[in-house]
Amino acid sequence: MKKCSLLMVFVILCVSCNKDDDSITVAECIQPTNLTEANLTHNSVTLQWSNPNENSSFKIEYGPSGFETGTGTISTSNSPSVTLSNLQANTTYDYYLEAVCSEDNISLRTALKSFTTLPPLVVAQFKPTLSELNLYSGPLQNLEPSMYTFEYDLNTRLYTDYAHKQRLIALPQGETMTYDGDGLPIFPDNTVLAKTFYYHNNETDESLGKQIIETRVLIKTNGEWLTGNYIWNENQTDASLDENGLELPISWIDLNGTTQNINYKVPAGTDCVMCHKTYEDITPIGPKLRSMNFDVAGNNQLQTMISQGLLTGAPSTSEIAQLIDWTDTNYSTEDRVKAYFDVNCAHCHSPGTYHNVNFFEAMDLRYETPFDDTGIYDYRYSIMTRLPSSIPEYSMPYIGVSFPHQEALDLIIPYLESME
């Protein structure tokens, strides 16, 4: 009987042990893999990853680079991606993920990853300082254009006392200029045009730095162009919005090694209408398609705009007129003079412009105007006396020039004298 009792106890213990061995084993929650970033903007990013678990949600923690784990911003997702928004522009963020398979089953953290948001968008408003417009990346004095701007050049350039100029177009995100002939394109609202004037300290060695004087800005708002001017500070760290204008003594060494000295005149806000008003509308002057239809760094500038989606509706660049380079001796003297007048004089001497409206002169110095209709012959004596002059309110151009353009005079004066 004792033997039977012992056998029963042994059987019960064995059955009990078997039941313990049959308890449920929970699968390990594995950390996500293949973390990548997509759709990066100035204030958002989409994070994506691979999910090695059959069913799980995800916890994402992120913050500015170097943030302490557990103090960052938490985001959750039920799918292997998440879009983070309201981020700071031009900022590096760190982040890591955990897979959540259940409340008590969470994966190990992934290794820390990083991304950097894009620079801030250009601001289409007149702010107190130029830096607030976000036209540039990095230190302002480097004049490094923001990725949202297009730096362009003109085949024949406006002369302003030998100053160099940097020209920028900033279009609102997702919008384009529209082709409207070989003159100005149609710009969308919130377009910003900027032109910065500066001198190299020594033209024979640009590494010796530059003097940045002013940045003139046009902003299109509700279908109308508004003008503003920013004057750079002495330290070249920023520029302030100014309506009064001023006169600055400027000195530089030219390509011949000669020191040049001028009193550079920054125009007042009220002066802008003299050049930028046609009939009743303020308009840009420089960025006409015919003036930009030439090669820059081996590529046609207009074709670059078209390829980048900045200009739509345009035909082949070969079908768009081209304003010639006035310094190119392959063209006739007449064409070269007319090209120079188009850029430097036509904004005041063409239909509806300041001089023709206020002083009733009949000159039309646009390049496309037939010579007999330009008034060049009839006003040749006035041109020959006023263009070389430095007398305020008599010299031409009326504003923006205090130091006659000798190279242009060497072409224009003999040409006009030959008409005798």
C-alpha positions as CSV (number, residue, x, y, z in Angstrom):
1,M,0.0,0.0,0.0
2,K,2.9,2.3,0.8
3,K,4.4,1.6,-2.6
4,C,1.2,2.6,-4.3
5,S,1.0,5.9,-2.3
6,L,4.6,6.8,-3.3
7,L,3.9,6.1,-6.9
8,M,0.8,8.4,-6.9
9,V,2.9,11.3,-5.4
10,F,5.5,10.8,-8.1
11,V,2.9,10.9,-10.9
12,I,1.3,14.1,-9.6
13,L,4.7,15.8,-9.4
14,C,5.6,14.9,-12.9
15,V,2.2,16.2,-14.3
16,S,2.7,19.4,-12.4
17,C,6.2,19.9,-13.8
18,N,4.9,19.3,-17.3
19,K,2.3,22.0,-16.9
20,D,5.0,24.6,-15.9
21,D,7.0,23.7,-19.0
22,D,4.0,24.5,-21.3
23,S,3.8,28.2,-20.2
24,I,3.5,30.8,-23.2
25,T,6.8,32.3,-24.4
26,V,6.5,36.0,-25.7
27,A,8.5,36.8,-28.9
28,E,11.2,39.5,-28.5
29,C,10.2,42.9,-29.8
30,I,12.9,43.8,-32.4
31,Q,14.1,47.3,-32.9
32,P,13.3,49.0,-36.3
33,T,15.9,49.0,-39.1
34,N,16.8,51.0,-42.2
35,L,16.0,54.4,-40.8
36,T,15.9,57.1,-43.6
37,E,14.7,60.7,-44.0
38,A,12.6,62.0,-46.9
39,N,10.7,65.1,-48.0
40,L,13.0,67.4,-46.0
41,T,12.0,71.1,-45.9
42,H,12.8,74.1,-43.8
43,N,10.3,73.0,-41.1
44,S,9.4,69.3,-41.6
45,V,10.8,65.9,-42.5
46,T,9.3,62.4,-43.1
47,L,11.1,59.6,-41.2
48,Q,10.8,56.0,-42.6
49,W,12.0,52.6,-41.4
50,S,11.6,48.9,-41.8
51,N,9.4,47.0,-39.2
52,P,10.8,43.6,-38.3
53,N,7.8,42.8,-36.1
54,E,4.5,41.3,-37.2
55,N,2.5,43.9,-35.3
56,S,3.8,46.9,-33.4
57,S,3.5,50.7,-33.1
58,F,6.4,53.0,-32.7
59,K,7.7,55.7,-30.4
60,I,10.0,58.4,-31.8
61,E,11.9,60.8,-29.6
62,Y,13.7,63.8,-31.3
63,G,15.3,67.1,-30.4
64,P,18.0,69.6,-31.4
65,S,21.4,67.8,-31.8
66,G,22.8,66.9,-28.4
67,F,19.5,66.8,-26.5
68,E,19.4,64.5,-23.5
69,T,17.6,61.2,-24.0
70,G,14.2,61.4,-22.3
71,T,13.9,65.2,-22.6
72,G,13.1,65.4,-26.3
73,T,9.8,65.6,-28.1
74,I,7.8,62.4,-28.4
75,S,5.9,61.3,-31.5
76,T,4.1,58.0,-32.1
77,S,3.0,56.1,-35.2
78,N,1.1,53.0,-36.1
79,S,2.9,52.7,-39.4
80,P,6.6,52.6,-40.3
81,S,6.8,56.3,-41.1
82,V,6.0,59.6,-39.4
83,T,6.1,63.3,-40.5
84,L,7.6,65.7,-38.0
85,S,6.5,69.3,-38.5
86,N,7.0,72.7,-36.8
87,L,10.8,72.3,-36.8
88,Q,13.3,75.1,-36.8
89,A,14.9,76.0,-40.1
90,N,18.6,75.3,-40.7
91,T,18.8,73.2,-37.5
92,T,20.3,69.7,-36.9
93,Y,18.0,67.3,-35.1
94,D,18.8,63.9,-33.5
95,Y,16.3,61.1,-33.2
96,Y,15.8,57.5,-32.3
97,L,13.0,54.9,-32.4
98,E,11.6,52.1,-30.3
99,A,9.1,49.5,-31.5
100,V,6.2,48.9,-29.1
101,C,4.9,45.3,-29.5
102,S,2.9,45.5,-26.3
103,E,2.8,47.5,-23.1
104,D,5.4,45.2,-21.5
105,N,7.3,44.4,-24.7
106,I,9.3,47.3,-26.1
107,S,12.3,47.0,-28.4
108,L,15.8,48.3,-27.7
109,R,16.4,51.8,-29.0
110,T,17.8,52.3,-32.4
111,A,21.1,54.0,-32.8
112,L,20.9,57.8,-32.8
113,K,20.4,59.4,-36.3
114,S,20.4,63.0,-37.4
115,F,19.0,65.3,-40.1
116,T,19.3,69.0,-40.8
117,T,16.4,71.1,-41.9
118,L,16.7,73.4,-45.0
119,P,17.4,77.1,-44.7
120,P,14.4,79.4,-43.9
121,L,12.2,80.6,-46.9
122,V,12.7,84.0,-48.3
123,V,10.5,86.6,-46.6
124,A,8.6,88.7,-49.1
125,Q,8.2,91.7,-46.8
126,F,10.3,94.8,-46.0
127,K,11.8,94.0,-42.6
128,P,14.0,96.4,-40.6
129,T,17.2,94.5,-41.6
130,L,18.2,92.7,-44.8
131,S,19.1,89.5,-42.9
132,E,15.5,89.1,-42.0
133,L,14.6,88.6,-45.6
134,N,16.6,85.3,-45.7
135,L,18.0,86.1,-49.2
136,Y,21.4,84.7,-48.1
137,S,22.9,81.7,-46.5
138,G,25.8,81.9,-44.0
139,P,27.4,85.2,-43.0
140,L,25.7,88.0,-44.8
141,Q,28.8,89.7,-46.1
142,N,29.7,86.6,-48.1
143,L,26.7,87.3,-50.3
144,E,26.1,83.5,-50.7
145,P,22.6,83.3,-52.2
146,S,20.0,81.2,-50.5
147,M,19.0,78.0,-52.2
148,Y,15.6,79.6,-52.9
149,T,17.1,82.4,-55.0
150,F,18.3,82.5,-58.6
151,E,21.4,84.6,-59.3
152,Y,21.3,86.1,-62.7
153,D,23.4,88.4,-64.9
154,L,22.7,90.8,-67.8
155,N,24.5,90.7,-71.2
156,T,24.7,94.5,-71.1
157,R,24.7,95.9,-67.5
158,L,23.6,99.1,-65.9
159,Y,26.5,101.4,-65.1
160,T,26.6,102.8,-61.6
161,D,30.0,104.5,-60.9
162,Y,31.9,101.3,-61.6
163,A,30.1,99.4,-58.8
164,H,29.7,95.6,-59.1
165,K,26.3,94.2,-58.7
166,Q,24.8,90.9,-57.6
167,R,21.3,90.3,-58.9
168,L,18.8,87.8,-57.3
169,I,15.3,86.6,-58.1
170,A,13.4,84.8,-55.3
171,L,10.1,83.3,-56.3
172,P,7.5,82.0,-53.8
173,Q,7.7,78.2,-53.3
174,G,6.0,76.2,-56.0
175,E,5.4,79.2,-58.4
176,T,7.1,80.4,-61.6
177,M,7.7,83.3,-63.8
178,T,5.5,83.2,-67.0
179,Y,6.8,84.1,-70.4
180,D,5.3,87.3,-71.8
181,G,7.6,88.1,-74.8
182,D,11.2,89.1,-74.7
183,G,10.7,91.9,-72.1
184,L,9.8,91.4,-68.4
185,P,8.2,88.0,-67.6
186,I,5.1,87.9,-65.5
187,F,6.2,87.6,-61.9
188,P,3.9,86.0,-59.3
189,D,2.9,87.8,-56.1
190,N,5.5,87.6,-53.3
191,T,8.4,87.7,-55.8
192,V,11.5,89.4,-54.4
193,L,14.1,91.0,-56.6
194,A,17.4,92.2,-55.0
195,K,20.4,94.0,-56.4
196,T,23.5,94.5,-54.2
197,F,26.1,97.1,-55.1
198,Y,29.7,96.7,-54.0
199,Y,33.4,97.5,-54.8
200,H,36.4,95.3,-54.6
201,N,39.0,97.0,-52.5
202,N,41.5,96.1,-55.2
203,E,40.4,95.0,-58.6
204,T,43.7,93.3,-59.2
205,D,43.3,91.1,-56.2
206,E,39.7,90.3,-55.1
207,S,41.0,88.3,-52.1
208,L,41.6,91.7,-50.4
209,G,37.9,92.0,-49.8
210,K,35.0,94.2,-50.9
211,Q,33.0,97.2,-49.7
212,I,29.2,96.4,-49.8
213,I,27.2,99.6,-50.1
214,E,23.5,99.0,-50.6
215,T,21.0,96.4,-51.6
216,R,18.0,97.6,-53.5
217,V,14.8,95.4,-53.2
218,L,11.6,95.1,-55.2
219,I,8.7,93.0,-53.8
220,K,5.5,92.3,-55.7
221,T,2.5,92.5,-53.4
222,N,-1.1,92.2,-54.5
223,G,-0.1,92.8,-58.1
224,E,2.0,95.9,-57.4
225,W,5.7,96.3,-57.0
226,L,7.0,98.0,-53.8
227,T,10.5,99.4,-53.5
228,G,13.0,99.5,-50.6
229,N,16.7,100.1,-50.0
230,Y,19.0,98.6,-47.4
231,I,22.3,100.4,-46.5
232,W,25.1,98.2,-45.2
233,N,26.7,98.9,-41.9
234,E,30.4,99.6,-41.5
235,N,31.2,96.1,-40.2
236,Q,29.5,94.6,-43.2
237,T,27.4,92.3,-41.0
238,D,23.9,93.5,-42.0
239,A,22.0,96.3,-43.8
240,S,19.2,98.5,-42.5
241,L,16.1,99.6,-44.4
242,D,16.5,103.3,-45.3
243,E,14.3,105.8,-47.0
244,N,16.5,108.9,-46.9
245,G,19.5,108.0,-48.9
246,L,23.0,109.3,-48.2
247,E,26.4,110.1,-49.8
248,L,29.4,107.9,-49.0
249,P,33.1,108.5,-49.9
250,I,34.3,105.3,-51.6
251,S,37.9,104.4,-52.6
252,W,39.2,101.4,-54.5
253,I,42.1,100.4,-56.7
254,D,41.1,99.8,-60.3
255,L,42.5,97.2,-62.8
256,N,45.2,99.6,-63.8
257,G,46.4,99.9,-60.2
258,T,45.1,103.4,-60.0
259,T,43.3,104.6,-56.8
260,Q,39.8,105.9,-57.6
261,N,37.8,108.1,-55.3
262,I,34.1,109.0,-55.6
263,N,31.2,110.2,-53.5
264,Y,28.8,107.3,-54.0
265,K,25.1,108.4,-53.8
266,V,22.6,106.0,-52.3
267,P,19.2,107.1,-53.6
268,A,16.4,108.0,-51.3
269,G,13.1,106.1,-51.5
270,T,11.4,108.8,-53.4
271,D,14.1,108.6,-56.1
272,C,13.1,105.1,-57.1
273,V,10.1,106.3,-59.1
274,M,12.4,108.2,-61.5
275,C,13.7,104.9,-62.9
276,H,11.1,102.4,-61.9
277,K,7.8,104.0,-62.9
278,T,6.1,103.5,-66.2
279,Y,2.9,105.5,-66.6
280,E,1.3,104.8,-63.1
281,D,3.0,101.5,-62.3
282,I,6.3,100.7,-60.5
283,T,8.1,98.1,-62.6
284,P,11.4,96.2,-62.5
285,I,14.0,97.3,-65.1
286,G,16.8,94.7,-65.3
287,P,15.4,91.2,-65.6
288,K,14.1,91.4,-69.2
289,L,14.4,88.0,-70.9
290,R,16.3,89.5,-73.9
291,S,18.9,90.8,-71.5
292,M,19.3,87.4,-69.8
293,N,19.3,85.4,-73.0
294,F,23.0,84.5,-73.2
295,D,25.5,81.9,-71.8
296,V,26.6,82.1,-68.2
297,A,29.3,79.6,-67.2
298,G,28.7,77.7,-70.5
299,N,25.0,77.4,-70.2
300,N,22.2,79.6,-71.6
301,Q,20.8,81.5,-68.6
302,L,17.2,81.4,-69.8
303,Q,17.4,77.6,-70.5
304,T,18.7,77.1,-67.0
305,M,15.6,79.0,-65.7
306,I,13.3,76.8,-67.8
307,S,15.1,73.6,-66.8
308,Q,14.8,74.5,-63.1
309,G,11.1,75.2,-63.5
310,L,11.5,78.9,-62.8
311,L,10.2,80.1,-66.2
312,T,7.2,78.6,-67.9
313,G,5.5,79.1,-71.3
314,A,8.7,80.1,-73.0
315,P,9.6,79.0,-76.6
316,S,13.1,77.9,-77.5
317,T,15.7,80.4,-76.4
318,S,16.7,80.7,-80.0
319,E,13.2,82.2,-80.6
320,I,13.7,84.9,-77.9
321,A,15.4,88.1,-78.9
322,Q,18.8,88.8,-77.4
323,L,20.2,92.2,-76.3
324,I,23.8,92.3,-77.4
325,D,26.8,93.0,-75.1
326,W,27.6,96.6,-75.8
327,T,31.3,95.9,-75.4
328,D,31.3,93.2,-78.2
329,T,33.1,94.7,-81.2
330,N,31.7,92.1,-83.5
331,Y,28.5,94.2,-83.6
332,S,28.1,97.6,-85.4
333,T,28.7,100.8,-83.4
334,E,25.1,101.7,-83.8
335,D,23.9,98.4,-82.3
336,R,26.4,98.7,-79.4
337,V,25.3,102.3,-78.6
338,K,21.6,101.3,-78.7
339,A,22.3,98.4,-76.4
340,Y,24.0,100.6,-73.9
341,F,21.2,103.2,-74.1
342,D,18.5,100.5,-73.7
343,V,19.9,99.4,-70.3
344,N,21.2,102.7,-69.0
345,C,18.8,105.3,-70.4
346,A,15.5,103.7,-71.7
347,H,14.0,103.4,-68.2
348,C,13.7,107.2,-68.3
349,H,13.6,107.8,-72.1
350,S,10.8,105.6,-73.5
351,P,7.0,105.9,-73.6
352,G,5.4,106.5,-70.2
353,T,8.6,106.8,-68.3
354,Y,9.6,109.6,-65.9
355,H,11.5,111.9,-68.2
356,N,9.1,111.6,-71.2
357,V,6.1,112.1,-69.0
358,N,7.5,115.1,-67.0
359,F,9.6,116.9,-69.6
360,F,7.7,116.0,-72.8
361,E,10.8,114.7,-74.7
362,A,10.2,112.4,-77.6
363,M,13.2,110.1,-77.1
364,D,12.6,106.4,-77.2
365,L,15.9,104.6,-76.4
366,R,14.6,101.0,-76.3
367,Y,16.8,98.7,-78.3
368,E,14.0,97.5,-80.5
369,T,13.0,101.1,-81.6
370,P,14.1,101.9,-85.2
371,F,16.9,104.5,-85.2
372,D,14.8,107.1,-86.9
373,D,12.2,106.9,-84.0
374,T,14.7,107.0,-81.2
375,G,15.4,110.8,-81.2
376,I,19.1,110.1,-80.9
377,Y,19.9,112.2,-83.9
378,D,17.7,115.1,-82.8
379,Y,19.1,115.2,-79.3
380,R,22.7,114.2,-80.1
381,Y,24.1,117.6,-78.8
382,S,22.3,117.2,-75.5
383,I,23.6,113.7,-75.1
384,M,27.1,114.7,-75.9
385,T,27.1,117.5,-73.3
386,R,25.1,115.8,-70.5
387,L,26.4,112.3,-70.6
388,P,30.1,113.3,-69.8
389,S,29.0,115.8,-67.2
390,S,29.3,115.4,-63.4
391,I,27.1,118.4,-62.6
392,P,24.2,117.4,-60.3
393,E,20.8,117.6,-61.9
394,Y,22.3,118.3,-65.3
395,S,24.4,115.1,-66.0
396,M,22.7,112.0,-67.4
397,P,21.7,109.6,-66.0
398,Y,19.9,111.9,-63.6
399,I,20.6,109.7,-60.6
400,G,22.9,106.8,-59.8
401,V,25.9,108.2,-61.6
402,S,28.4,110.8,-60.3
403,F,31.5,109.5,-62.1
404,P,31.1,109.4,-66.0
405,H,31.5,106.1,-67.7
406,Q,34.6,106.8,-69.7
407,E,34.6,103.5,-71.7
408,A,31.1,104.1,-72.9
409,L,31.9,107.7,-73.7
410,D,34.8,106.5,-75.9
411,L,32.2,104.7,-78.0
412,I,29.2,107.0,-77.9
413,I,30.8,110.5,-78.4
414,P,32.7,109.7,-81.6
415,Y,29.6,107.9,-82.9
416,L,27.4,111.0,-82.3
417,E,30.0,113.3,-83.7
418,S,30.1,111.2,-86.9
419,M,26.5,112.3,-87.5
420,E,27.6,115.9,-88.3
